[in-house]
């Protein structure tokens, strides 16, 4: 292509196992790589493992000189790395963890203590064994090598520093040791003779189904290129800590109509601008769907289906961005995420996160394994006006999971915000959204000023929760007090009668008025209370609320076209395998 002037390469069907990343650069400007007609080319970053022998009791082994790490795929299905505590399919998010204790000398990012009963006596620290740990606030997990296991002091030392201090009541599990294999679907790597151990669910067919160990983190890297298109390809078997397609620098590229499965992150952008990522299907992701960092500005991300996010790393989300502006994130379906649906952050160290639009996305079942995340989050530590918009999104079940300090008891529905404007985020318009199944609050204003919350519909599931929570940020001092925020003309419904729809903790100057409420009293002098009974009465469409449901409010609330939410209304089409963008 580089020497002959060819503009498009069509890739025939079949599976292509890469042993190194395909690097594209400025020499590939304007080139397209597309699936040939209706064929399915699969670009795999995995090593095929063969030559298994039975070791009895349903266990098989094959030679593997390099540790398998935490990923294994059989017949296109990600398997379970062996872990120290038993997993229960009926409780997938809370089983499989043990409670950690504080290391001698105080809480640490490098070590914690364990109980003898938590680990088999034969388990030792050896190459390939890792630990995954959470502090009790459960904001982000650490995955690190196990440097040592000291039975006398009951201390596990990590090979790498955890992102948060590990305090008593947090949780952990050891991974990838043969002594931990117990259930069908488990696997581990045995360092003593360098063999992969598998306890397959289907012993008679697993080898012919294909046993693949993901090796490459990045399958295709687009470095400083412009106008490159990837279309109709399937990317599979990438390492959980990598990005299958990684764009750095350059811009104006199109990633459209592709499938991503059993990879870490599907697409990452680092300082890459003006790209279009649309119409892709991303499923069974070890980390995140799409990530953007370092001023990856002016990108459009829409019509993507992103499902089952955070299979291994729990801190990511469907679409996350740090320090990136002028983004349009619209008409995506994001389902089943360990932490976020959409998260846009600016940490206040010179980053910019301005003029972003998050619109018409369908976001379901987020925050399933962490706390303080949920559906849509913006974080703006600088307190600058972001000029951003969150509009017309549908959010349901935003989760929230933590553990109790000391005992490690599970805290369900803990800080599972629907829409969160966190840590001084300012200048955001939140309008025309529906939020259901949120814990603590449908909409959270944590500090910040000049945010406008209007014409949203919220269903409050529990009297302990609220439609809106406004709270100052103590660590920011006086600057952490919210100011001049407006919450008006919203439709608020409680699933059962309750005595308020708000939680105000040092809310600063706040206009909270002109809202329509069901099953909860008003607060502002112009709130309208329309009590028709419980959520199962009154003929109201709770999934797709409209202004007609609150007709006595006059013109205060306007209708929203719910047919325009999610991938089905995005306007993405493919013609001759080339993506067209509205």
Buried (B, 14 or more C-beta within 10 A) or exposed (E): BEEEEEEBEBBEEEBEBBEEBBEBBEEBBEBBBBBBEEEBBBBBBBBEBEEBEEBEEBBBBBEBEEBBBBBBBBBBEBBBBBBBBEBEEEEEBBEBBBBBBBBEEEBBBBBBBBEEEBBEEEBBBBEBBBBBBBBBBBBBBBBBBBBEBBEEEBBBBBBEEBEBBBBBBBBBBBBBBBBBBEBBBBBBBBBEEBBBBBBBBEBEEBBEBBBBBBBBBBBBBBBBBBBBBBBBBBBBBBBBBBBBBBBBBBBBBBBBBBBBBBBBBBBBBBBBBBBBBBBBBBBBBBBBBBBBBBBBBBBBBBBBBBBBBBBBBBBBBBBBBBBBBBBBBBBBBBBBBBBBBBBBBBBBEEBBBBBBBBBBBBBBBBBBBBBBBBBBBBBBBBBBBBBBBBBBBBBBBBBBBBBEBEEBEBBEBBBBBBBBBBBBBBBBBBBBBBBBBBBBBBBBBBBBBBBBBBBBBBBBBBBEBBBBBBBBBEEBEEBBBBBBBBBBBBBBBBBEEBEBBBBBEEBBEBEBBBBBBBBBBBBBEEBBEBEEEEBEEBEBEBEBBBBEBBEEBEEBBEEBEBEBBBBEBBBBBBEEBBBBBE
